[in-house]
Amino acid sequence: MAQPDITLTLVTRRDCHLCEAMEAAVADVRRQIPCDLELRDVDADAALLASYSDQVPVLLVNGRKAFKYRVTPAALASRLRAERRRARLRGWFGPRPP
């Protein structure tokens, strides 16, 4: 059985040391747990700016906010394993009703 797809969206801004630290943690975990990564600049997107301007960096897992400001590789790996378990259970029980 193939691993469920996970997409991480990292909302950052230029010259942000917390953003660089979160990106490094994400890179570390992606070496162990394959997943897609989208990097988004909060200042280049009006919708992101309205939602996350004062919370950067923000890490979304499959479109849901999972972490803001800081994340450790251990915490992110745990969250991604939980996401995979939930996806497998959804597949086992069938799709969720809308």
C-alpha positions as a Markdown table, in Angstrom:
| # | Residue | x | y | z |
|---|---|---|---|---|
| 1 | Met | 0.0 | 0.0 | 0.0 |
| 2 | Ala | 1.4 | 3.4 | -1.0 |
| 3 | Gln | 2.0 | 6.1 | 1.7 |
| 4 | Pro | -0.8 | 8.7 | 1.8 |
| 5 | Asp | 0.2 | 12.0 | 0.3 |
| 6 | Ile | 1.1 | 14.8 | 2.7 |
| 7 | Thr | 1.6 | 18.4 | 1.6 |
| 8 | Leu | 3.3 | 20.8 | 3.9 |
| 9 | Thr | 2.9 | 24.5 | 3.2 |
| 10 | Leu | 5.4 | 26.7 | 4.9 |
| 11 | Val | 4.3 | 30.3 | 5.1 |
| 12 | Thr | 7.4 | 32.5 | 5.6 |
| 13 | Arg | 8.8 | 36.0 | 4.9 |
| 14 | Arg | 12.2 | 37.3 | 3.9 |
| 15 | Asp | 14.9 | 37.9 | 6.5 |
| 16 | Cys | 13.1 | 35.9 | 9.2 |
| 17 | His | 15.4 | 33.8 | 11.4 |
| 18 | Leu | 12.4 | 31.8 | 12.8 |
| 19 | Cys | 11.4 | 31.0 | 9.2 |
| 20 | Glu | 14.9 | 29.7 | 8.4 |
| 21 | Ala | 14.8 | 27.6 | 11.6 |
| 22 | Met | 11.4 | 26.1 | 10.7 |
| 23 | Glu | 12.5 | 25.4 | 7.1 |
| 24 | Ala | 15.6 | 23.6 | 8.4 |
| 25 | Ala | 13.4 | 21.4 | 10.7 |
| 26 | Val | 11.1 | 20.6 | 7.8 |
| 27 | Ala | 14.0 | 19.7 | 5.6 |
| 28 | Asp | 15.4 | 17.4 | 8.3 |
| 29 | Val | 12.0 | 15.6 | 8.7 |
| 30 | Arg | 11.5 | 15.3 | 4.9 |
| 31 | Arg | 14.6 | 13.2 | 4.6 |
| 32 | Gln | 12.9 | 10.6 | 6.8 |
| 33 | Ile | 9.2 | 11.1 | 5.9 |
| 34 | Pro | 8.6 | 11.9 | 2.2 |
| 35 | Cys | 6.1 | 14.7 | 1.7 |
| 36 | Asp | 5.5 | 17.6 | -0.7 |
| 37 | Leu | 6.6 | 21.1 | 0.4 |
| 38 | Glu | 5.2 | 24.4 | -0.8 |
| 39 | Leu | 7.0 | 27.6 | 0.3 |
| 40 | Arg | 4.8 | 30.6 | 0.4 |
| 41 | Asp | 5.8 | 34.2 | 1.1 |
| 42 | Val | 3.2 | 35.8 | 3.3 |
| 43 | Asp | 4.1 | 39.3 | 2.0 |
| 44 | Ala | 3.5 | 38.3 | -1.6 |
| 45 | Asp | -0.1 | 37.1 | -1.1 |
| 46 | Ala | -2.9 | 39.3 | 0.2 |
| 47 | Ala | -4.9 | 36.4 | 1.6 |
| 48 | Leu | -1.9 | 34.9 | 3.4 |
| 49 | Leu | -1.0 | 38.3 | 4.8 |
| 50 | Ala | -4.5 | 38.8 | 6.1 |
| 51 | Ser | -4.5 | 35.4 | 7.8 |
| 52 | Tyr | -1.0 | 34.9 | 9.0 |
| 53 | Ser | 0.9 | 38.2 | 9.0 |
| 54 | Asp | 1.6 | 38.2 | 12.8 |
| 55 | Gln | 2.0 | 34.4 | 13.1 |
| 56 | Val | 4.9 | 33.8 | 10.6 |
| 57 | Pro | 6.3 | 31.2 | 10.2 |
| 58 | Val | 3.3 | 29.0 | 9.9 |
| 59 | Leu | 3.4 | 25.4 | 8.9 |
| 60 | Leu | 0.2 | 23.9 | 7.4 |
| 61 | Val | -0.2 | 20.1 | 7.0 |
| 62 | Asn | -2.6 | 19.2 | 4.2 |
| 63 | Gly | -4.0 | 22.8 | 4.4 |
| 64 | Arg | -4.6 | 22.8 | 8.2 |
| 65 | Lys | -2.5 | 25.0 | 10.5 |
| 66 | Ala | -0.2 | 22.7 | 12.5 |
| 67 | Phe | 2.6 | 24.9 | 13.9 |
| 68 | Lys | 3.4 | 28.5 | 14.2 |
| 69 | Tyr | 6.7 | 30.3 | 15.2 |
| 70 | Arg | 8.6 | 27.1 | 16.0 |
| 71 | Val | 8.7 | 23.3 | 15.4 |
| 72 | Thr | 11.1 | 20.6 | 16.4 |
| 73 | Pro | 11.9 | 17.8 | 14.0 |
| 74 | Ala | 10.5 | 15.4 | 16.6 |
| 75 | Ala | 7.2 | 17.2 | 16.9 |
| 76 | Leu | 6.8 | 17.5 | 13.1 |
| 77 | Ala | 7.7 | 13.8 | 12.6 |
| 78 | Ser | 5.1 | 12.9 | 15.2 |
| 79 | Arg | 2.5 | 15.1 | 13.5 |
| 80 | Leu | 3.2 | 13.6 | 10.1 |
| 81 | Arg | 3.0 | 10.0 | 11.4 |
| 82 | Ala | -0.4 | 10.9 | 13.0 |
| 83 | Glu | -1.5 | 12.4 | 9.6 |
| 84 | Arg | -0.6 | 9.1 | 7.9 |
| 85 | Arg | -2.5 | 7.1 | 10.4 |
| 86 | Arg | -5.6 | 9.2 | 10.0 |
| 87 | Ala | -5.4 | 8.9 | 6.2 |
| 88 | Arg | -5.1 | 5.1 | 6.5 |
| 89 | Leu | -8.1 | 5.0 | 8.8 |
| 90 | Arg | -10.2 | 7.2 | 6.4 |
| 91 | Gly | -9.3 | 4.8 | 3.7 |
| 92 | Trp | -10.2 | 1.8 | 5.8 |
| 93 | Phe | -13.6 | 3.2 | 6.7 |
| 94 | Gly | -14.2 | 4.8 | 3.3 |
| 95 | Pro | -14.4 | 8.4 | 2.4 |
| 96 | Arg | -15.9 | 10.9 | 4.8 |
| 97 | Pro | -19.3 | 12.3 | 3.9 |
| 98 | Pro | -19.2 | 16.0 | 2.7 |
